Amino acid sequence: MITVDIVVVERFPVLSLSLVTEPLRIANRESTKQQFSWRILSQSGEAVTSSSGFMVKPDAELDQRRSDVVILLASYNVESTIEPALINWLRRKANHGSTMACVDTGAYIFAKAGLLYHHPAAVHYEAISGYMSEFPKSKFTDKMFYFSPKQGSSAGGVATVDLTLALISHFCSPQLAERTAQILNYTPHEINESQGIFPQARLIPKINRDLARCVELMLSHIEDPLTLEQVCRSTDLKIWQINRLFKRYLQTSPAKYYLSLRLEHAKNLLINSHDKVSDIALSCGFDNPETFSRVYKKHYGINPSKDRAWVI
């Protein structure tokens, strides 16, 4: 039987816990014998509060019992949940040969533990820039999920189902994983499927190719914004054509859309990194921090420094 230790830290997502345990339960039900057993662990063995306020009573504290798989669930304000005992426990588990997996911001804890030097962790698009900046020697990917026999990860949300299905496929069979997905009415993501840095831009190529070329240029020049004339030269489009495309399909002007992309990137960095506001301003194409703060407040209704503090 495959033993799974699910580690929860304060403010972990209940959804992720369900997306791990339900596929494992279904896999057991669909097999001729029980394939998986699991425990829920916390650092102290005491009850843990989820991000939505539900209290979960773990089965045990972090112990030395053998486990084939370790899955770490974490979410908001992950820095405040890290204790030396957890870091040391994760390292021991990895050294003893457990398959190590993390969900959402659990990648931050894995990076702190030095577990991402050889295998990348899938990280939510909002957090990946900050993580790469803070842990330059660790490996991160913008994929929905990642899996290898030694390590796995999901960027959070429903992609955690894909991580669990990958575990079922590896330890049991692809057929059992496929059957589990069918019962869940779930269509798995491809392992190499990218989240895209800005999800709102994903469907644009399906809307209009010329519009997509413009947006791709904007996305690749967040730190050094292009003028509309430069976008025109790179796409062989006229200014009036670009204006009409943005008005028709996005109900806004190219300049306003470009600014929204830069400000969204700034917001992600504010929430998911420790970079100074002035550095974030520069990385989003604002030479003057005061100008950045003024534009940011006009767009979001709150100053950047206050927005950073307003995190659950």
N, C-alpha and C positions, 0 to 999 in steps of 0.2 A: 504494500500500500504506500502511496506517495503522501508524505506528511508535509503540510503547509503551515507555516507560521505567518499570520497576518498581524503586522505591527501597526497600531494606531497611535497617533500623537494628537495633542490638543488641536481642535478645530479641523480634524480630518473630515473628508466628505463622505457622508452616509451613502451617497449614490455609488461611489467607488467600492465601498464594502459590499454592497449588493451585487455589483457587476463582477466581483470576484467570486463570491460564495454561490450565487445562483447558477452560473455555468458549471461550477464544480459539482453542485448538487444534482443537476440534470445529467451530467456525465456519469455520476454514480448510478443514477436511476436507469440509464440506458445501457449499462454494462451488466454482464452476468455476475459480477462481483463488485464490491466497493473499491473504487480506484483511488479515491482521495479522502484524507481526513485533514481537518484544519483546526487550528486554535487561534483565538484573538488574544494578542499580548499588548500590554502597555509597559511603559518604562518602570512604573512602580507597582503595577498590579491593581492600581486604583481605577475607579471609573473615569472615563474620558468624555469630554463634551465635544460633540461634532460641530461643524461649521453652521449647521442649521439648528443647533441647540439641543439635540437629542443626546441623552446620556447612554453610554455603552459600557457595560461591565465586562471587562476582559476575563479570559479564562485563567490567566496567570501573568506574572511579571516576566521580564526578560530572564531566561534561564539557560542552562547548558544542554537541554534536551536536544537530541539530534533532529534535524529537519531537512527534507530534500529541497524545499523551496522557502524563501523568505520574501514576503511582499510588504513593502513599507507604504503606508497611506498617510499623506500629509497635505496641508492646504495653506490657508492664510497665515501670515506672520510666522513663517516656518522657522526663521532665525531664533525666535524666542522659545522654540520647543526643543532645541538641540542641547542635549546633556552629554558629557564625556562618556557616561556609561553606555548610552545608545551608540555612539560612534565606535567605541571599543567592541561592543557586542556585534555590530554589523561587520566589522573587520574580521572578527573571529569566525563568524558564520561563512564569510567569503573564503577565508583561509582553509576552512574545513570542507569546502567543496559544495556548499549549498548553491542552488541557482538563485541569484539575487535579483529582485525586481522592485521597482519603485513606481509610484503613480503621482502624477502632477508635480507638486513642489518637493516631493520626496527626492527628486534629482538633486536638489540643493544639498540635502543631507548626505546623499551618496558622494557628491563632490567633496564635501567637508571630510568625509571618511576616506577619501582617496581611492574611490572605487570606479572612477570614470577615466582612468588613464589609458585603458586598453579597449573598453567598450563604451559606446556613446549612450546617452540617455535621451529619450524623446521628451521634449519640453514644450509646454504651451507657448504659442507664438508671442504672447504678451511678456513672457519672462525670459526668453532665450537670449536676448541681447544683454540683459543685465547679468545673467549667469556667465555668459562667455567673457564678459568684462571682468567679473570677480574671480573666475576660475580659469585663467588662460591655458592651463595645462590639462584641464579636463575636456572630455569630448561630449558635445551635445548635438542633437539633430532636431530639425523641425518636422520630422515625420510624425504621423499620428501615433505610431507605436514602434517599438524595436524589440527584436527577440533573437537571442542566440542561446545555446545550451547553458552557458555560464551566466548570462545576464539578460534581463528584459526590462521594459519600461513602457509606460503610456503617458501621453501628454495630458491625460485627464479626460473627464467626461465619458462619453460612450465608447471612446477608443480603448477604455479599460477592458471592455468585452473582448476586443481583439487580442489583447495581451493574455487574457485568461484562456481564450481559445488556442493561442499558440502554445501555452503550457500543456493543455490537454492533448494537442497534436503531438507534441514532443514526447511526453511521458506515456501516452497511450497510443493513439493513432490519429491520422488525419480524418479518417472516416468518422470516428467518435466526435471530433471537433466539429465536423460538418453537420452531423446529426444534432449536436447541441445547438448550433447556430440556427438550424431549421426550427427547432422547438421554440427558440427564443424569437422567431420571426425576424432574425437579424441577418443583414447582408454584410459580411466582413469587409473591412478595408484592405487594400493591398498593403503589404509590408513596407513598400517604398513610397506610399502615398504621402505627399507633403501637405501640411496644413495651409501653407501660403502665409506670408507675413501679414497681409491685410485681408482677412476673409471676405470683406465686402467687395473685393476686386476679383474674386474667383470666377464669377459668372460673366464678367465683361467680355472675355474672348468669344463666348457663345452669343453675345448680343451684337457686337460689331468689331471686326478685325482692326480697322483703323483706330477706333477708340481704345482697343486693347493695347495697341502699339504706343499710344500716347501715355496711357496709364503705366505701362511697363517702364517707360523712360522716367516718369515721375518717381516711381518706386525705387529705381536704381540711383536716383539723385536726391535723396532726402537730406543728406548732409551738405550738399552743394547744389541747391536748387537751380534749375534751368529757367531761362526766360521763355516766354511763349514763342518768341522768334526762333530760339534754339530748338524747341520741340518741333516747330514747323520744318526747319531745315533737316532734322533727323528723320522725319516721317514723310517728307515730300508732300506735305499738306499745306493748304493755305490757312491763314488765321481764321478767315470766316468759316472754313470747313470745320476746323477744330471747335470753334465756338458753337456751331450748329450741332455737332455730335454730342458735346457735353450737355447742351440745353435739351436736346431731344431725348437722350437716353438716361441722363443723370439729374436732369432738372436743376442744373447749376452751371456756373461758369468754370472754365479750366483753372483759373487762379484760385477760386474758392475751394474747388475739389483738391487741388494740390496742397493748399494750406491745411485742409482737414487731414490729409494723409500725414503731413509732418507733425501736426499737433497730436494725432492719435499715437504716433510713434513716441512722441515726448511723454504722453500720459503713461504708456506702457513702461517706459524707462523710469519714470517717477515712482511708480508703484512697485516695480520689480527689480530695482537696482539701488545701490547706495551712492550713485554718482551725484556730484554737486549739481544744483539747478543750472548754474552757469555752464557746466560741461554738457549737460543735456541740451541746453539751448544751442550750443555750437554744433552738436551732433545732429540737430534737426534743422540746421541752416539759418540760425539766428545769431548774428555777430554780437548783438547787444542784449544782455540778460533782461534789461528793463523792458525793451521792446517785446521780448518773448513773453514776459510775465503779463504785459498789457494785452497782447493778442490772445494768450491762453485764457485769461480771465474773461475776455469778451466772448470767446468760443464756448467755454465750459461753465462760466459763471462763478469761478473760484480761482484764487491764486494758486500757482503751481506748488508752493511750499505747503499750503493748507490742504491741497488735494492729496499730497503725499501722506499727510498725517491722517487723512480720512479713509483709512483702510481698516476693514473689520479685523 
